[in-house]
Amino acid sequence: YVFTRMDVPHFTVEQFDFFRRQEIKDAIAYLRFLLNPYDTRCLHRILLRPSRGIGEVTLGHIEAAADLGLSLVDFVKPTTFEDGDPFARLLHEYETGSVVVFDTETTGLNPGTDEIVELGGIRFEQGKEKGRFHCYLRNKVSVGDAYHIHGLSDEFLAQKGVEPKQALAEFFDFIKGSLLVGHNVSYDLRMLSTIAQRLNLEMEKLDYVDTLDLARRFIEAENYSLEDLVDFLGLSGKPTHRVLDDVGATYHLLEYLIPILRKNMAARRLVVQKAGRAFEPLALEIQSLRELAGKLRPPELLGEVLKRSGLMAYYEKEERRVLNLQELLEIFVKLDDQSLDPISSLENILHQLSLARNVDRFDPSEEKVRILTVHQSKGLEFDVVFIAGLSQYEFPGYFAIKEGREEEELRLFYVALTR
């Protein structure tokens, strides 16, 4: 209050809690949902603003259909409305078409920097095996600790591996025209798309089904790893972190799930028909933005999200919120790592924002007084520090003295004076 009255530039964390502001959380929810199509929490937030004419009654119908295997995220996929059921394509391809179950082994878990070292898949047509693909890939990134998971050494890969560009080109030819299936398949697809981009290989848009997602919807289990599900359900085939073994186990899990999917198909169609119409514009919007996610740099993608979603227009009458969204764009420009592909850079930015404190937004050279608690100042450094309230019963506090926690207060004091 005194600083405001005396016109002293200052910054209070509680007053300007940037990353918790409604408009910032709205924008970030869109980006998180583009990366993770199963994130129902972000989708619920997307439905709040701007209004899309989707009320609680409609959402209640969908929620009540969870026992049928339906999820809210199904209603922002255009294929749900085209086919009438989110699982119609899978059932059709499994019974009369072509399905490729595939898997990868990698040097690590970061698609932006790690590499695929083993790639394999089995193509099934009308439920019968019709072809296999398998190869090892030469690596530039060491397998490191991943060796203890899949047992593939750098030396072995140097001898037996083929060039990644050749391997991916042959694999893309193998899967052409087929529906892809995998367990936690989003990760494998991210690895494929990132490495293809790194190698300047064109990768077509791939339709896929995740048995992890299906299992969580239709099977009550304590753990949903492939190995645990195989043991829990008594399926044949044992995952070993070698791709063809894991592909075989995934196919047996798929075989188990197919009759369950088929059982409630008619009931799901009724729900989609009744509740789905209001979602179609949003589904098309999400699809178009998701297609841009791998092509645009994160700041450009955020700009498209704000425009196409209607968020910027929704907040246009509130200048402060518009300025905050513009500042978020500036933050994205600063954090965009040009050495990474667009998706990996976006993941990195969102991770940084999830850890960011409000004080992280401000340049240390800015001439502003920071008004912080001792806890909020941890990890920061300043040229000058004033510790306010350093008097008995304030710091250390009355209750800390009464409860014998003066040592704890002493440690906080040490934090404060070493800033």
N, C-alpha and C positions, 0 to 999 in steps of 0.2 A: 504493500500500500504506500509506504513512504517513498520507495523508488519511483512508483508511478506518479505520485504527487510532485516529486522533485524532477521528473522527466529524466531519470537515469535509465538508460537502456539495460534491460535485464531479461533473464530467461528463467521461468519457473516450470519445472517438469510437470507438475500437476495441471498447470494452466494450459500448457501446450503439449498435451500427450498425443503427439502426431499419429503414431502408428495404431492407436486405439480409436481414432476418429472414425465415425460411421462411414464417411465417403471413402476413406482409405481402405478400410476393411472390405467395403463393397467391391472396390476395384481389384484388390488382391484375391478375393474369393473367386472372381471370374478366372484369373490366371491360374490359380491352383486347380480349378475344375478342368481347365483345358489340359493340364498335365495329368490329372488323375480323374478319369471319367467315372470312377466309383465313389467319389467324395460327396456323399449325400448332404453333409453339413454345409459345404460350400454352395451346393445347389439350392438348399433351403434359403440361404442368404440371397442368392441371385433372384429368387422369386419374389423377394420383398420389394425391391426397387429396381427399375420403375414397375408400376403395377402392370400385370399381364392378364388380368381378368381370371386368375386362377385362385379360387377361394378355398376356404377350409373344408367345405363339403367335398370338393373334388379331391383334395389332398387326403381327406379321410377315406374316400373310396379306394384310393391307391394303397394307403397304409393298411387297410383291412384286407387287401389282396396279397399281403406278404406271405401268407401260408401257401399261396399258389406259386410262389417264386418270383412275383413281381416286385420291382424296386422303383423308387422315384426316378432313378437315373435312366431307366428304360424309356421314359417318356420324353427324353431329349435326344433320342436317336431316331433319325428319319426312317430307318429300316423297320422300326417297331410299327409305324403306321403303314408302311408299304406292304409289310408281310402280315400285319394284324396281330403278331405275337413276337416278342423279342427273341424267342428260340426257334422260330419257324425255319429260318435259313439253316441252322444247325441240323434240325431234324430232317429237312429235305436233303441236304448234302450227305448226311450220314447214311440215309436209306437209299438214295437214288443217284447221288453225285459223287464228289471227290473231297476228301478231307485229308490234310497233311498234319500229322502230329509231329512237333519238332521241339528241339531243345538246344541250348548252347552251354559250353563251359568257357570261363573267361579268366583273365589275369587278376580280376578284382571286381568291385561292385560299382565303380564309377564309369558310366557310359562315356563321359566326356574325355577320359584319359586312358581307360583300360581297353583291352582287346579280346576278341574271341579266339580261343585256341582249339576248340572242337565244336563241330557243327553237324547236326544230323537230323534226319526226319524219315518218317514212313508214310507213304501215301496209301490210303484206303479208299476203295471204290465199292459202293454198295456193301460195306462192311467187310470187304476182303482186301488183304494186303496186295498191292499192285506194284510197289516199287520202294526202293530204299536209297537214301543219300547219306553219305558219311565221309567226313574228311577232317584231318588235323590242319591247323593253320600256323604258318610261321609267325613268330611274334617279335616285336621290337621292345615291347614292355615286358619286363621279367614277370614270371608267374608268382615269384615271391612266396608268401605264405599260402597262396591258393593251391600250391603243389600238395599241401597236406589234405586238401579237400578232394581234388580230382586225380592226383597222382601223375600229372603230366609235367615233365621237367622241361626247362629251356633247351637242354641238350637233345632230348627226344624230339621236341618240336622242330629243332633245327634240321634234324635228319629226316623226319617223316612228314613235316608240314609242307603244305603248298602255299603259294602266294595268296594272300587274303583277297585280292581283287579277282583272281581266277575262281577261288572257292565261292565267293558271294555271287558272282555272275552265274555259276553253274547251279547254285542253290535257288536263285531267283527263277531260273528256267525250270527247275524241278517242281517248284510250288505253283507255277503259273496256272491260273484258273481254279485253284483249290481254296477251300476254306481252311485257315490255319487254326490249330488247336495247341495249347500249351498250358502248363501249370505255372501260374504267376507270369503269364506270357508277355505282359506289358514290359517287363524288364528285358526279355530276350529281343523283343521288337525294337526297344530303344537302342540296344547294342547294335542290332543290324542296321538300323537307319542312320545312327551316328557314324558307324564305320563306313557305310556306303557313301555318305556325304563326304567323309574324309578322303575317300578314294575316288571321288568324282564319278561314282556309279549311280545311275538312275534307279530309284526304287519305287515301284508302283504302289499305289494305295492298296493296303492289304486288309481284307476282312478277317477277323479273328474271333475266337472264343476262348475264354479263360476258365479252365476247370477249377481253379482256386475260387473264383467268384461263384461258379455253379455250386461247388461243394458247400460254401458258406451259406448259400440260400436254401439248399435242400437236405443237408446232412447236419445233424447235431453231434458235434464232436468237440473234444477239448482242444485239439490242435489240428491245423489244416495243412501242415507240411505234407508233401507227397508221400514221404516215407511213413508218417503217422497214419495217414488216411488208408494206405495200402494195408497196414497192420490192423487198423481198427475195423475195416470192412472185410478183411480176410481175402483180399484180391491176390491174383497170381502176378508174378513179376515183382522184383525188388529193386527199388532205386539205389544206384551206387554212385551218383555224380559222374557217371559216364553216359553220354547222350543217348545212345540207343537203348540202354537199360531203362533210363528215365522216360524215354518216349514210350516204351512198351508198357510201363506202369501207368503212365498218363492215359494211354488208350484203354487199358482195363478199367480205370476210373471213369472214363467217358462212357464205356459200355454199361457200367453200373448206373450212371446218371440218366441215360437216354430214356428208359421206360418211365422214370419219374417225371421227366420233362413232358413226355407224351401224355401222361395221365390227365393233367389239368389244362391242356392246351385250349379246349373250348371255353372253359371258364375265364382264362386269361384274355381271350379274344373279346369276350363281352365287356370286361373291364376297360380294355384298350379302346374299344368302340365308344364306350360311355364317357370315359374321362379324358381321352387322348386329344380330342380336337383342339382344345385350348392350348396345348403344348406345341403344336406343329410349327408355328412361327419361331418359337424359341429354339426348337430342335434344329431348324435350318440355320439359324443364327450361330448356334454353338458349333455346328458342323463346319460352317465357313470359317469361323475363327480358328478352329482346331487345325484346319488345313493350312492356315497362315502361320501357325505357331512354329513350324519347322523352317519357314522361309524368311520371316522378318526378324530383325534383331529385337531384343526385349523392349526397348523404348518405343519402337515402331508398333510392336504388337499391342502394348499397353494403350497407345494412341488409338488404334483400331477398336480395341475393346471399349474404351470410353465413348467412342463415336457410335459404333454399331449397337451397343447394348442400350444406348439411350441414357447412360449414367450422367454424362456431362450435361445433356439437355435437361435431365431431371433436376440437377443442382444449379442450373444457370441463374436462378433468382437469388441464390445465396452466395454472394461474392467470396466470402471466406472459404467456403467449401470448394469452390472452383479454383481458388488460389492454391489450396492444399493439394488438389489433384494435379495442378500444373507443377507444383513442387515435387510431387511423387514422380512425375515424368523426368524431372531434372535429376532426381536421385537415381533413376534407372539408367540415365545416360552415364552418370559417374561410375556406376557399379557394373556396367556391361563389359564383360571380359571378351575382347575381340579375338583372343586366341582360342576361344571355345566356340563350338557350334551354337546356333541360337537357342536350342532347347537346353543344352547343358548350362549355358550362361544364365538362362531364365531360372533354372533350378537353383543355381548358385545364388542369384539375387534374392529369390524368395527365402532361401535358407538364411541368408544374412539378415533379411528383414525380420525373420521370426526371432532372431537373437538380439536385434537392435534395441537399444534404449533410446529414449528421446534425445538425450544429450549427444548421441552419435551423429545427429544431423548437422551439428554446428561446427564450423571451422574454428579451431583454437585461436586463430588470429582475429576473430571478430571481437569488436570492442563492446562486450556485453557482460554484465555481472551474472554469474550462474548462482541461482539460489537452490541448493541441493541438500538433501539429508546426507548423513555420513554414509549410509548404505548405498545411496545413489552415486556417490563419488568414488566408489571402489574401482580401481583400475585406471582412474583419470589422474592427470597432473596439471597443476596450475602454477603460475609464477607467484601469486599471492593468495593466501587463504585466510579468511576471517572465520573463527568458530564462534557462532552466536550462542548465547545462553550457557556459557561455560561457568556455571555457578552451582553451588550445592542445591540439590533437589530438582535441578533442571538437567544438568549433565555433569555428574551422574544423576539419573532420575530418581524421584522419590520412591517409586515401587522397586527399582533396582536395588536401592540401599536397603529398603525394608525387607526384601526377599534375599538379601545376601548375594546379589549378582554384580558386585562392584568390579570384579575381575573382568567380566564381560564388557562392562562400560569402559574399563581401562583399555581393552583391546580396540574398542570403537574409537576411543580418543586417539590411540596410536595411528589408526587409519586416517583420521581427520588431519592430524598435524603433519603426516608424511605425504599429503597430497601435493 
